């Protein structure tokens, strides 16, 4: 009975969260801030439809997991496959609806996409943990990453984690379509904003996305790991904004590539040098203060006393 009650509670919680997210996806405005999103490429109504489709598909994944007797073990063993199939289903439904043609997406082709690879390396924190939190707000997987700043998966916190998940999946879908279909003018005409009908503007946008993604992979993410923080995107009724939250992922540092480890070394070296520079400046300023207040002050005092004695004579 207790297990059934917990499942019913988690389903009700998820229903409230996904309903609020669906509202934000349908009525949200332009994004806030300077960060470039793949979603920026799409017309407003197309972007809203993609976010809404992603939200709906993700809710379906959760509902199927919630019905399982041991959802944790099933999800742990198959999370990569579940994620790839989710992205594929979102991509196919979105393209079938917006482009008006039945398009079948190959999983191997999707898996080889650079954005998909980028998401797969962080699958636990951005995909697995939010769903675990929905099933059980006190799940050990959640507490391992967010404790002690976040003691349990509250409804508000789960909502922003799911916001980020939906935005990232949608960005992944758009990135895949950019690489596979963007050279077809009718495709751009149907989905993209008018400024990206120009192939030059589209290529510039594509290059900016690739550069930003590589910068995040090799520089920003390792730095965030080192500082125990996690950058997420949050859906709001007035757009998409960025937010930084606490996350303990120090174990991932051991698996970083050499380039990223070099970034961490440079950060540590910078911190070391700055500390030594601060110490040097403090020492010099203290020495100068002593020189002016003690030595030079006494010298001026002696000269002044000699002048006064001379005047008295």
C-alpha positions as CSV (number, residue, x, y, z in Angstrom):
1,X,0.0,0.0,0.0
2,X,2.8,2.4,0.9
3,X,4.5,1.7,-2.5
4,X,1.3,2.5,-4.3
5,X,0.9,5.7,-2.4
6,X,4.4,6.8,-3.2
7,X,3.8,6.1,-6.9
8,X,0.5,8.0,-6.9
9,X,2.2,10.9,-5.2
10,X,5.1,11.0,-7.7
11,X,2.7,10.8,-10.6
12,X,0.6,13.7,-9.2
13,X,3.8,15.7,-8.6
14,X,5.0,15.1,-12.1
15,X,1.6,16.0,-13.6
16,X,1.7,19.4,-11.9
17,X,5.2,20.1,-13.0
18,X,4.8,19.0,-16.6
19,X,1.6,21.1,-16.8
20,X,3.4,24.2,-15.7
21,X,6.2,23.5,-18.1
22,X,3.8,23.0,-21.0
23,X,2.2,26.4,-20.2
24,X,5.7,28.0,-20.4
25,X,6.6,26.3,-23.6
26,X,3.4,27.5,-25.3
27,X,3.3,31.1,-24.1
28,X,7.0,31.9,-23.4
29,X,8.6,34.8,-25.2
30,X,12.1,35.3,-26.5
31,X,15.1,34.2,-24.5
32,X,16.9,36.5,-22.1
33,X,20.7,37.1,-22.1
34,X,23.4,36.8,-24.7
35,X,23.9,33.0,-24.9
36,X,23.4,31.4,-28.3
37,X,20.8,28.5,-28.4
38,X,20.2,26.2,-31.3
39,X,16.5,27.1,-30.7
40,X,17.2,30.7,-31.7
41,X,17.2,29.4,-35.3
42,X,13.5,28.5,-35.3
43,X,10.5,30.6,-35.8
44,X,8.7,31.4,-32.6
45,X,5.7,29.1,-33.1
46,X,8.0,26.3,-34.4
47,X,10.2,26.7,-31.3
48,X,7.2,26.6,-29.0
49,X,5.9,23.4,-30.8
50,X,9.3,21.7,-30.4
51,X,9.5,22.5,-26.7
52,X,5.9,21.3,-26.1
53,X,6.6,18.1,-28.0
54,X,9.7,17.4,-26.0
55,X,7.8,18.1,-22.8
56,X,5.0,15.7,-23.8
57,X,7.5,12.9,-24.8
58,X,9.4,13.3,-21.6
59,X,6.3,13.0,-19.5
60,X,5.4,9.8,-21.4
61,X,8.9,8.4,-20.5
62,X,8.3,9.2,-16.8
63,X,4.8,7.7,-16.8
64,X,6.1,4.4,-18.2
65,X,8.9,4.3,-15.6
66,X,6.5,5.1,-12.8
67,X,4.4,2.0,-13.7
68,X,7.4,-0.3,-13.4
69,X,7.9,-2.3,-10.2
70,X,11.7,-1.5,-10.1
71,X,12.0,1.7,-12.2
72,X,15.5,2.6,-10.7
73,X,17.2,-0.6,-12.0
74,X,15.5,-0.5,-15.4
75,X,16.5,3.2,-15.9
76,X,20.0,2.6,-14.7
77,X,20.6,-0.3,-17.1
78,X,19.0,1.4,-20.1
79,X,19.3,5.1,-19.6
80,X,21.5,5.7,-22.7
81,X,19.1,3.8,-25.0
82,X,16.0,5.4,-23.4
83,X,17.6,8.9,-23.9
84,X,18.5,8.2,-27.6
85,X,15.1,6.9,-28.4
86,X,13.5,9.9,-26.7
87,X,15.5,12.3,-28.8
88,X,14.7,10.3,-31.9
89,X,11.0,10.3,-31.2
90,X,10.9,14.0,-30.5
91,X,12.8,14.7,-33.7
92,X,10.6,12.5,-35.8
93,X,7.3,13.9,-34.4
94,X,8.5,17.4,-34.7
95,X,9.7,17.1,-38.3
96,X,6.6,15.1,-39.3
97,X,4.4,17.8,-37.9
98,X,6.3,20.9,-39.0
99,X,7.8,19.8,-42.3
100,X,4.8,17.8,-43.3
101,X,6.8,14.7,-44.4
102,X,7.4,11.4,-42.7
103,X,11.1,11.3,-41.8
104,X,12.8,8.3,-40.1
105,X,15.8,9.1,-38.0
106,X,18.6,6.5,-37.7
107,X,19.8,6.1,-34.1
108,X,23.4,5.6,-35.2
109,X,23.3,8.9,-37.1
110,X,21.7,10.7,-34.2
111,X,24.3,9.2,-31.8
112,X,27.2,10.5,-33.9
113,X,25.9,14.1,-33.7
114,X,28.3,16.3,-31.7
115,X,25.6,17.7,-29.6
116,X,24.3,14.2,-28.7
117,X,27.8,13.2,-27.7
118,X,28.0,16.3,-25.5
119,X,24.8,15.4,-23.7
120,X,25.6,11.7,-23.3
121,X,28.7,12.4,-21.3
122,X,26.5,14.3,-18.7
123,X,23.6,11.9,-18.9
124,X,23.4,11.3,-15.2
125,X,23.1,14.8,-13.9
126,X,20.8,16.3,-16.5
127,X,18.6,13.3,-17.5
128,X,18.8,10.5,-14.9
129,X,18.8,12.6,-11.6
130,X,15.7,14.7,-12.4
131,X,13.6,11.6,-13.2
132,X,14.9,9.9,-10.1
133,X,13.9,12.9,-8.1
134,X,10.4,12.7,-9.6
135,X,10.1,9.1,-8.6
136,X,11.6,9.6,-5.1
137,X,12.4,13.2,-3.8
138,X,14.9,11.7,-1.4
139,X,16.7,9.4,-3.9
140,X,20.3,8.8,-3.1
141,X,21.3,9.7,-6.7
142,X,19.8,13.2,-6.1
143,X,21.4,13.7,-2.7
144,X,24.8,12.5,-3.9
145,X,25.0,15.5,-6.3
146,X,23.0,18.3,-4.6
147,X,23.3,17.6,-0.9
148,X,23.8,19.6,1.4
149,X,22.6,22.7,-0.5
150,X,19.5,21.0,-1.6
151,X,18.3,18.5,1.0
152,X,15.7,16.9,-1.2
153,X,14.1,17.2,-4.6
154,X,11.5,19.9,-4.0
155,X,8.8,20.6,-6.6
156,X,10.3,24.0,-7.6
157,X,13.8,22.6,-8.0
158,X,12.7,19.6,-10.0
159,X,10.8,22.0,-12.3
160,X,14.0,23.9,-13.2
161,X,15.9,20.7,-13.7
162,X,13.3,19.5,-16.1
163,X,13.2,22.9,-17.8
164,X,16.9,22.4,-18.5
165,X,16.4,18.8,-19.7
166,X,13.7,19.9,-22.1
167,X,15.7,22.8,-23.5
168,X,18.8,20.6,-24.0
169,X,16.9,17.9,-25.8
170,X,15.3,20.5,-28.0
171,X,18.7,22.1,-28.8
172,X,20.0,18.6,-29.6
173,X,17.1,18.0,-32.1
174,X,17.7,21.4,-33.8
175,X,21.5,20.8,-34.0
176,X,20.8,17.5,-35.7
177,X,18.4,19.0,-38.2
178,X,21.0,21.8,-38.9
179,X,23.6,19.3,-39.9
180,X,21.3,17.0,-41.8
181,X,18.6,19.1,-43.5
182,X,19.6,22.8,-43.5
183,X,20.9,22.9,-47.1
184,X,17.4,22.2,-48.4
185,X,15.9,25.7,-48.9
186,X,12.3,24.6,-48.5
187,X,13.3,23.1,-45.1
188,X,14.8,26.4,-44.0
189,X,11.8,28.3,-45.4
190,X,9.4,26.2,-43.3
191,X,11.2,26.1,-40.0
192,X,13.8,28.8,-39.7
193,X,13.5,32.5,-39.0
194,X,13.7,34.8,-42.0
195,X,17.3,36.0,-41.3
196,X,18.5,32.4,-41.6
197,X,17.1,31.9,-45.1
198,X,20.5,33.3,-46.2
199,X,23.0,30.5,-46.3
200,X,25.7,32.9,-45.2
201,X,23.8,33.8,-42.0
202,X,23.0,30.1,-41.4
203,X,26.7,29.1,-41.7
204,X,27.7,31.9,-39.4
205,X,25.1,30.7,-36.8
206,X,26.2,27.1,-37.2
207,X,29.9,28.1,-36.6
208,X,28.9,30.1,-33.5
209,X,27.0,27.1,-32.1
210,X,29.9,24.7,-32.8
211,X,32.4,27.1,-31.3
212,X,30.3,27.6,-28.2
213,X,29.8,23.8,-27.8
214,X,33.5,23.1,-28.0
215,X,34.2,25.9,-25.5
216,X,31.7,24.4,-23.1
217,X,33.1,20.9,-23.6
218,X,36.8,21.7,-23.0
219,X,36.8,24.9,-20.9
220,X,33.6,25.9,-19.2
221,X,32.4,22.5,-18.1
222,X,35.7,21.5,-16.5
223,X,35.9,24.8,-14.7
224,X,32.3,24.3,-13.4
225,X,33.3,20.8,-12.2
226,X,36.2,22.2,-10.4
227,X,34.0,24.9,-8.7
228,X,31.2,22.4,-7.9
229,X,28.6,24.3,-10.0
230,X,26.3,23.5,-12.8
231,X,24.9,25.9,-15.5
232,X,21.3,25.3,-16.5
233,X,18.8,26.9,-18.7
234,X,15.4,27.7,-17.2
235,X,12.1,28.2,-19.0
236,X,10.1,31.3,-17.9
237,X,7.0,32.9,-19.2
238,X,9.2,35.8,-20.4
239,X,11.8,33.6,-22.1
240,X,14.7,31.3,-21.4
241,X,17.4,32.4,-18.9
242,X,20.6,31.0,-17.5
243,X,21.2,30.0,-13.9
244,X,24.1,28.5,-11.9
245,X,23.4,26.0,-9.2
246,X,25.5,23.9,-6.8
247,X,26.4,20.3,-7.9
248,X,29.0,18.0,-6.5
249,X,30.6,16.1,-9.5
250,X,34.2,15.9,-8.4
251,X,34.4,12.2,-9.5
252,X,34.0,13.3,-13.1
253,X,37.3,15.2,-13.0
254,X,39.1,11.9,-13.1
255,X,37.5,11.1,-16.5
256,X,38.3,14.5,-18.2
257,X,40.3,14.5,-21.4
258,X,43.9,16.0,-21.4
259,X,42.7,19.3,-22.8
260,X,40.2,19.8,-20.0
261,X,42.8,18.7,-17.4
262,X,45.1,21.4,-18.9
263,X,42.4,24.0,-18.3
264,X,42.1,22.9,-14.6
265,X,45.9,23.1,-14.3
266,X,45.9,26.6,-15.7
267,X,43.1,27.6,-13.2
268,X,45.1,26.2,-10.3
269,X,48.3,27.9,-11.5
270,X,46.4,31.2,-11.9
271,X,45.0,30.9,-8.3
272,X,48.5,30.1,-7.0
273,X,50.1,33.1,-8.8
274,X,47.4,35.5,-7.8
275,X,47.9,34.4,-4.1
276,X,51.6,35.0,-4.4
277,X,51.1,38.3,-6.1
278,X,48.7,39.4,-3.4
279,X,51.2,38.4,-0.8
280,X,54.0,40.3,-2.6
281,X,51.9,43.5,-2.9
282,X,50.9,43.2,0.8
283,X,54.6,42.8,1.8
284,X,55.7,45.8,-0.3
285,X,52.9,48.0,0.9
286,X,53.6,47.1,4.5
287,X,57.3,47.8,4.0
288,X,56.6,51.2,2.4
289,X,54.2,52.1,5.1
290,X,56.8,51.2,7.7
291,X,59.5,53.2,5.8
292,X,57.3,56.3,5.6
293,X,55.9,56.2,9.1
294,X,58.9,55.1,11.0
295,X,62.2,55.8,9.2
296,X,61.2,58.8,7.0
297,X,59.0,60.1,9.8
298,X,61.8,60.1,12.3
299,X,64.2,61.7,9.8
300,X,61.7,64.5,9.1
301,X,61.2,64.9,12.8
302,X,64.9,65.3,13.5
303,X,65.3,67.8,10.6
304,X,62.3,69.8,11.9
305,X,63.7,69.7,15.5
306,X,67.1,71.0,14.2
307,X,65.3,73.8,12.3
308,X,63.4,74.8,15.5
309,X,66.6,74.7,17.6
310,X,68.4,76.8,15.0
311,X,65.6,79.4,15.1
312,X,65.8,79.6,18.9
313,X,69.4,80.6,18.8
